[in-house]
Amino acid sequence: MRRLPRSLDDIRGLRAARWIRESTTGQYDRFGPASQREQQDRFIERHGLVDTGRVFQVAHSGTTVWRSATMTQMLAEAKAGGFDLLLAGYSDRWQRNLRRTLELLEDHLHPSGVALVMCDRRIISSDPGDWDELVAESAGAEKYSRRLSERITEGYAAKFAQENDPGGHAPLGFRRSPEPPNTLQINPETIGTAVDLFERYALGTVSAAQLAAETGLEATRIRCILMNPVYNGWIRRHRGPNETRKPAPWRSNPPVSDELWARVEDVRRAKCRGSGPHRNDRVDVLAGLLYCVCGRRIRSDGWAANRRYRKLHTKPCQEWGTAARLPAETWEEPILAQMGGIELDDGVIARVVAALGSTVRPVAIDRSRIERQMRELALEHVGGGISDETYLERMKRLRASLAEVEETAQVGVPADRAVQWLRVLAETWQQADVPQARADLLHAIYERIVIAGREFVSARLTPAAYAHGLALALPEQVAMARPTGFEPATFGSGGRRSIR
């Protein structure tokens, strides 16, 4: 890893890349980026930096830009050693998410030897003296974003209360009144088309896709129409403490009668496939463990042999590639084989005993994680995100966890107890023939498994697994019954394990 500069005095001659962000495309096309580039130009000239010509520019909300394709591209080039400093013209142009700022710095940029610079505040993320100010700037940017969201929500609530209007585009069969306050009213020219959709669907013989083919409307739009209570005389309003919808002026004679609305609801419920009991052979054993390299969690979609893993992204990131869904076996088979391949021979036992008997304890990463959670919790409390009671309760749990980690670091797990724990784990795994039982064991062993498309990137074990030497007992490689096409991956911290 390249050495990080300790202050702005150490950055002369380093290679710089630029980060330029605006919230929307309209802002980006007009005035915003020019001032950011000017700030970066002055900073590069003042400190004698080398401009690499790399510019990462994005039009994205500051609260969610961390999961954008541009952010992923920047992190990939930072990891490849393309630059030493990332320049953000203004502190709030980096992003407006304190948690993601800390994660990106500590988990990605700093380990890659790259420091973030906020040019307007002359802050560099690798300077310990600037850390408090950096956190304060990030917290202030997020606080502004949250307050702006609250004001917009309150504005819509007042609008709904005064105008009896849901806002947004008028649905099919409605129009705005030509004079203020421009409330919704029925459009006699198009309301018949909307009502006909309800009457056809209520028969139960056609689907939304078939209606879309007949009418030329998109199937998703038809589904939204069939679920919109405005046709039954109700208008959605701001979700306040009292009610979620209120009657419209045409409530006495709505386009869709109560009887027709009820029939459509019954048909929709009968066609719904998202409910019902889950059987044990349909358990997602890796639920909550898989994460993409861009930070988003990955979950399974579908049943049993037809299950596919998909991202929570609305659009796949660059690392995920073009495969929106992958077979469940893509990840389950090699990980289950890795666990099933644990063998405690004399060599493995000797390595575990030697590691647990040394002064090096595998708890440093867990200590850092808890300390970071404590900092984030304190900042969330200062920003008004949680109450005093919630803060004290969560901080108490974190301090207890930290005390347990420190005690483990000083005392450690006895080697004989660790070996016994590993033997019991291997036997329990072999006897666990129910998917739910294996899922429980995996969640007790793994904390996070990071992947990029079809490739493993890394995995982090739980503190208990590290403390008992499991990273040393996992097999180096797994011989699969059929080729999976996986590249070797490092499993765990402190234990070099791979899957092929």
C-alpha positions in Angstrom: 0.0 0.0 0.0 1.3 3.5 -0.8 2.0 5.8 2.1 -0.7 8.3 2.8 0.3 12.0 3.2 0.1 13.1 6.8 -0.7 16.7 6.0 -1.0 19.2 3.1 2.7 19.8 3.4 3.4 16.3 2.1 1.4 16.4 -1.1 3.6 18.3 -3.5 4.3 16.3 -6.6 1.4 13.8 -6.0 -1.0 12.7 -8.8 -4.4 14.2 -8.5 -7.8 13.2 -9.9 -11.0 15.4 -9.8 -14.4 14.6 -8.4 -17.3 16.8 -9.7 -20.9 16.2 -8.6 -24.2 18.0 -9.1 -27.6 16.7 -7.9 -29.3 16.8 -11.3 -28.4 16.8 -14.9 -29.8 20.3 -15.3 -27.5 21.7 -12.6 -24.6 19.8 -14.1 -25.2 21.3 -17.6 -25.3 24.9 -16.3 -23.2 26.6 -13.7 -22.2 24.0 -11.0 -19.1 22.3 -12.3 -17.3 25.5 -13.4 -16.8 26.7 -9.8 -15.7 23.2 -8.7 -13.1 23.1 -11.5 -11.8 26.6 -10.5 -11.3 25.5 -6.9 -9.5 22.4 -8.1 -7.3 24.3 -10.5 -6.2 26.8 -7.8 -5.5 23.9 -5.4 -3.4 22.0 -7.9 -1.3 25.1 -8.8 -0.9 26.2 -5.1 0.4 22.8 -4.0 2.4 21.7 -7.0 0.3 18.6 -7.8 0.4 16.6 -11.0 -3.0 16.7 -12.8 -3.6 13.2 -14.2 -6.5 14.4 -16.3 -8.8 11.9 -14.6 -12.2 13.5 -14.0 -15.0 11.6 -12.3 -18.2 13.7 -13.0 -21.7 12.6 -12.0 -25.2 14.1 -11.8 -26.6 12.2 -8.7 -28.1 12.9 -5.3 -25.5 13.4 -2.6 -27.2 10.9 -0.3 -27.0 8.0 -2.8 -24.1 8.8 -5.1 -22.0 6.3 -3.2 -23.7 3.5 -5.2 -23.4 5.2 -8.6 -21.4 3.7 -11.4 -19.1 6.7 -11.4 -18.2 6.1 -7.7 -17.6 2.4 -8.5 -15.3 3.4 -11.4 -13.4 5.9 -9.3 -12.8 3.3 -6.6 -11.6 0.8 -9.1 -9.1 3.2 -10.6 -7.9 4.2 -7.1 -7.3 0.5 -6.3 -5.4 0.2 -9.5 -3.1 3.0 -8.4 -4.2 5.5 -11.0 -3.9 8.6 -8.7 -2.8 9.6 -5.2 -5.3 12.4 -4.3 -9.0 12.8 -5.1 -10.0 16.5 -5.2 -13.5 17.6 -4.4 -13.9 21.3 -5.1 -16.4 21.8 -2.2 -17.0 19.6 0.8 -20.7 19.1 0.0 -19.9 18.2 -3.6 -18.2 15.0 -2.5 -21.5 13.5 -1.0 -24.1 14.1 1.7 -23.8 10.8 3.5 -21.6 10.7 6.6 -21.8 6.9 7.0 -20.7 6.2 3.4 -18.0 8.8 3.6 -16.4 7.0 6.5 -16.8 3.6 4.9 -15.4 4.7 1.6 -12.4 6.3 3.2 -11.5 3.6 5.7 -12.5 0.6 3.6 -11.5 1.6 0.0 -9.6 4.9 -0.6 -7.1 4.8 2.3 -6.3 1.1 1.9 -5.6 1.9 -1.8 -3.2 4.7 -0.8 -5.5 7.5 -1.9 -6.6 10.5 0.3 -9.6 12.7 -0.2 -9.1 16.5 -0.3 -11.9 19.1 0.2 -10.3 22.0 -1.6 -12.5 24.8 -0.2 -11.9 23.8 3.4 -8.2 22.7 2.8 -9.0 19.3 4.5 -7.2 16.1 3.7 -8.7 12.9 5.0 -5.3 11.3 5.9 -4.4 14.1 8.3 -5.4 13.1 11.9 -5.6 16.8 12.7 -8.3 17.3 10.0 -10.4 14.3 11.0 -12.8 16.1 13.3 -13.4 18.9 10.8 -13.9 16.4 8.0 -16.5 14.5 10.0 -18.2 17.8 10.9 -18.3 18.9 7.3 -19.8 15.6 6.2 -22.3 15.6 9.1 -23.3 19.2 8.1 -23.8 18.3 4.5 -26.0 15.3 5.5 -28.0 17.5 8.0 -28.7 20.0 5.3 -30.0 17.3 3.0 -32.2 15.8 5.6 -33.7 19.2 6.5 -34.3 20.0 2.9 -36.2 16.7 2.5 -38.3 17.5 5.6 -39.2 20.9 4.1 -40.2 19.4 0.8 -42.4 16.8 2.6 -44.1 19.5 4.7 -44.7 21.5 1.6 -46.4 18.7 -0.2 -48.5 18.0 3.0 -49.7 21.6 3.1 -50.4 21.5 -0.6 -52.5 18.3 -0.2 -54.4 19.8 2.7 -55.3 23.0 1.0 -55.9 21.8 -2.6 -57.2 18.3 -2.1 -54.7 17.3 -4.8 -52.2 14.4 -4.8 -49.6 16.3 -6.9 -47.6 14.9 -9.8 -49.1 14.0 -13.1 -52.8 13.6 -13.5 -53.7 9.9 -13.9 -55.5 8.6 -17.0 -59.0 9.9 -17.0 -58.3 13.1 -15.0 -57.0 16.6 -15.7 -56.1 19.7 -13.8 -58.6 22.5 -13.4 -57.6 25.4 -15.6 -57.7 27.9 -12.8 -56.0 27.9 -9.4 -55.8 26.0 -7.2 -55.6 23.6 -10.2 -57.1 20.6 -8.4 -57.9 17.3 -10.0 -61.1 16.8 -11.9 -62.6 14.1 -14.1 -61.8 14.3 -17.9 -64.9 13.0 -19.7 -62.9 12.4 -22.9 -60.5 9.7 -21.3 -62.2 8.5 -18.2 -64.0 5.8 -20.2 -60.7 4.2 -21.1 -59.7 3.9 -17.5 -63.0 2.5 -16.3 -62.9 -0.1 -19.2 -59.6 -1.3 -17.8 -61.2 -2.0 -14.4 -64.2 -3.7 -16.0 -62.1 -6.0 -18.2 -59.7 -6.9 -15.4 -62.5 -7.6 -12.9 -63.7 -10.5 -15.1 -60.5 -12.4 -14.1 -59.8 -13.7 -17.6 -57.2 -11.2 -18.7 -53.9 -10.0 -17.2 -52.3 -6.6 -17.2 -50.0 -7.7 -19.9 -52.9 -8.7 -22.2 -54.6 -5.4 -21.5 -51.4 -3.6 -22.4 -51.2 -5.5 -25.8 -54.8 -4.5 -26.5 -54.7 -0.8 -25.5 -51.1 0.1 -26.2 -50.5 1.2 -22.6 -47.5 -0.1 -20.6 -48.4 -3.0 -18.3 -46.7 -1.3 -15.4 -48.9 1.8 -15.9 -52.1 -0.4 -16.1 -51.1 -2.1 -12.8 -50.7 1.4 -11.2 -54.1 2.4 -12.5 -55.8 -0.7 -11.0 -54.2 0.1 -7.6 -54.9 3.9 -7.6 -57.8 4.7 -5.2 -58.4 8.0 -6.9 -60.7 6.1 -9.3 -62.8 4.9 -6.4 -63.2 8.5 -5.1 -60.2 8.7 -2.7 -57.1 10.8 -3.0 -53.7 9.9 -1.5 -52.4 12.4 0.8 -49.2 13.0 2.8 -48.7 10.2 5.3 -49.3 12.0 8.6 -50.2 10.8 12.0 -54.0 10.9 11.4 -54.9 9.4 8.0 -53.4 8.3 4.7 -56.2 9.3 2.3 -59.2 11.5 2.2 -62.4 11.7 0.0 -62.2 13.6 -3.3 -64.9 16.1 -4.5 -66.4 13.4 -6.7 -66.6 10.8 -3.9 -70.4 10.7 -4.1 -70.3 9.4 -7.7 -66.8 8.0 -8.4 -65.8 6.6 -11.9 -65.2 3.2 -10.4 -68.0 2.0 -8.0 -67.3 0.4 -4.7 -68.5 -2.9 -6.1 -66.2 -2.8 -9.1 -63.2 -1.7 -7.0 -63.8 -4.7 -4.6 -64.0 -7.1 -7.5 -60.7 -5.9 -9.0 -59.1 -6.1 -5.5 -60.2 -9.8 -5.3 -58.8 -10.6 -8.7 -55.5 -8.9 -7.8 -55.2 -10.9 -4.5 -56.0 -14.2 -6.3 -53.2 -13.5 -8.8 -50.7 -12.4 -6.3 -47.8 -14.8 -5.9 -45.8 -13.1 -3.2 -47.5 -14.7 -0.2 -47.7 -18.2 1.3 -45.6 -20.3 3.6 -41.9 -20.8 2.9 -40.7 -24.4 3.0 -37.3 -25.4 4.3 -36.1 -26.4 0.8 -36.6 -22.9 -0.3 -34.4 -21.2 2.3 -31.8 -18.8 1.0 -28.8 -19.9 3.1 -26.7 -16.8 2.2 -29.5 -14.3 3.0 -27.9 -11.1 4.3 -24.3 -12.2 3.8 -23.7 -11.4 0.1 -22.6 -7.8 -0.8 -21.4 -6.3 -4.1 -18.1 -4.5 -4.1 -20.0 -1.2 -4.5 -21.5 -1.8 -1.0 -25.0 -2.8 -1.8 -26.5 -6.1 -0.4 -27.5 -8.9 -2.8 -30.5 -11.1 -2.1 -32.1 -14.0 -3.8 -35.3 -13.9 -5.9 -37.5 -16.8 -6.7 -38.0 -20.4 -5.4 -35.8 -23.4 -4.9 -34.0 -24.5 -8.1 -35.4 -21.5 -10.0 -33.9 -19.1 -7.4 -31.7 -16.4 -8.8 -29.5 -13.9 -7.0 -30.1 -10.3 -7.9 -28.9 -6.9 -6.7 -30.9 -4.4 -4.8 -29.7 -1.8 -7.3 -32.3 -0.5 -9.7 -29.5 -0.6 -12.3 -26.5 -3.1 -12.1 -23.2 -1.4 -11.3 -20.1 -1.8 -13.4 -18.6 -4.6 -11.3 -21.8 -6.7 -11.4 -21.8 -6.7 -15.2 -24.7 -7.4 -17.4 -26.0 -10.5 -15.5 -29.1 -9.2 -13.7 -29.7 -12.6 -12.1 -27.4 -15.6 -11.4 -28.3 -19.1 -10.4 -28.3 -19.7 -6.6 -25.6 -22.4 -7.1 -23.2 -19.7 -8.3 -22.4 -18.8 -4.7 -24.1 -21.4 -2.5 -22.2 -24.5 -4.0 -18.6 -23.3 -3.5 -19.3 -21.8 0.0 -21.1 -25.0 1.2 -18.2 -27.0 -0.3 -15.7 -24.8 1.5 -17.4 -25.4 4.9 -17.8 -29.1 4.2 -14.1 -29.5 3.4 -12.9 -28.6 6.9 -10.5 -31.3 8.2 -8.7 -31.0 11.4 -5.5 -33.0 10.7 -2.3 -32.6 12.7 -1.0 -29.8 10.5 -4.1 -27.7 10.9 -4.2 -28.3 14.7 -0.6 -27.3 14.9 -1.2 -24.0 13.0 -4.2 -23.2 15.2 -2.3 -23.9 18.4 0.7 -21.8 17.3 -1.5 -18.9 16.2 -3.5 -18.8 19.4 -0.4 -19.2 21.5 1.3 -16.2 20.0 0.9 -12.5 20.9 -0.9 -11.7 17.7 -4.7 -11.8 18.2 -7.2 -11.7 15.4 -9.3 -9.0 17.0 -7.9 -5.7 15.6 -10.4 -5.6 12.7 -13.3 -6.2 15.1 -12.0 -3.5 17.5 -11.8 -1.0 14.7 -15.3 -1.9 13.5 -16.9 -1.3 16.9 -15.0 1.9 17.4 -16.3 3.2 14.0 -19.8 2.2 15.0 -19.5 4.2 18.2 -18.3 7.3 16.2 -21.2 6.9 13.8 -23.7 6.5 16.6 -22.4 9.7 18.4 -22.6 11.7 15.2 -26.2 10.4 14.5 -27.2 11.5 18.0 -25.6 14.9 17.6 -27.4 15.4 14.3 -30.8 14.6 15.9 -31.3 11.3 14.1 -32.0 9.3 17.3 -33.3 10.0 20.8 -31.2 10.2 23.9 -32.7 6.9 25.2 -31.9 5.0 22.0 -28.4 6.5 21.9 -27.6 5.4 25.5 -29.0 1.9 24.9 -27.1 1.3 21.7 -23.9 2.8 23.1 -24.1 0.6 26.1 -24.3 -2.5 23.9 -21.3 -1.3 21.8 -19.2 -0.6 24.9 -20.0 -4.1 26.2 -19.0 -5.6 22.9 -15.8 -3.6 22.9 -15.0 -4.7 26.4 -15.5 -8.3 25.3 -13.1 -7.8 22.4 -10.5 -6.3 24.6 -10.8 -9.1 27.1 -10.3 -11.6 24.3 -7.3 -9.7 23.1 -5.7 -9.9 26.5 -6.7 -13.4 27.5 -7.4 -15.1 24.1 -9.2 -18.4 23.6 -7.3 -21.4 24.9 -5.9 -23.6 22.1 -7.5 -26.8 23.4 -10.9 -25.1 23.6 -10.5 -23.6 20.1 -9.7 -27.1 18.6 -12.7 -28.6 20.4 -14.9 -25.8 19.0 -13.6 -26.5 15.5 -14.3 -30.2 15.9 -17.8 -29.6 17.1 -18.4 -27.1 14.2 -17.2 -29.6 11.6 -19.4 -32.4 13.0 -22.4 -30.1 13.3 -22.0 -29.0 9.7 -21.9 -32.6 8.5 -25.1 -33.5 10.4 -27.0 -30.3 9.3 -29.1 -31.7 6.5 -31.8 -29.1 6.8 -31.2 -25.8 4.8 -32.3 -23.6 7.7 -29.8 -25.3 10.0 -26.9 -24.7 7.5 -28.1 -21.1 7.1 -27.8 -20.6 10.9 -24.3 -22.0 10.9 -23.2 -19.8 8.0 -24.4 -16.7 9.7 -22.6 -17.7 12.9 -19.3 -18.1 10.9 -19.4 -15.4 8.2 -20.0 -11.7 8.7 -19.8 -10.5 5.1 -19.0 -12.1 1.7 -18.1 -9.5 -1.0 -18.5 -10.4 -4.7 -18.2 -8.8 -8.1 -20.5 -10.4 -10.6 -19.3 -14.0 -10.7 -16.1 -13.5 -8.9 -15.4 -13.7 -5.1 -13.5 -10.7 -3.8 -13.2 -11.3 -0.1 -15.0 -12.6 3.0 -15.0 -11.6 6.6 -15.6 -14.1 9.4 -17.3 -13.3 12.7 -15.2 -12.4 15.7 -15.9 -15.7 17.3 -14.7 -17.6 14.2 -11.5 -15.6 14.1 -10.8 -16.0 17.8 -11.2 -19.8 17.5 -8.8 -20.1 14.5 -11.4 -21.0 11.8 -9.5 -18.9 9.2 -6.7 -21.4 9.5 -8.9 -24.5 9.3 -10.8 -23.6 6.1 -9.4 -25.6 3.1 -7.1 -23.8 0.7 -9.1 -24.8 -2.4 -12.2 -26.7 -3.1 -12.5 -29.3 -5.9 -15.9 -28.8 -7.5 -17.9 -31.5 -9.1 -18.3 -29.3 -12.2 -16.4 -26.2 -13.2 -17.8 -22.9 -11.9 -15.4 -20.5 -13.5 -14.5 -18.7 -10.3 -11.2 -16.9 -9.9 -9.3 -17.5 -6.7 -10.5 -15.3 -3.8 -9.2 -14.5 -0.3 -11.4 -15.7 2.5 -11.2 -14.0 5.8 -8.7 -11.6 7.4 -5.6 -13.3 8.8 -6.3 -16.6 7.0 -5.5 -16.9 3.3 -8.2 -19.1 1.9 -9.6 -19.4 -1.6 -12.4 -20.9 -3.6 -12.2 -22.2 -7.2 
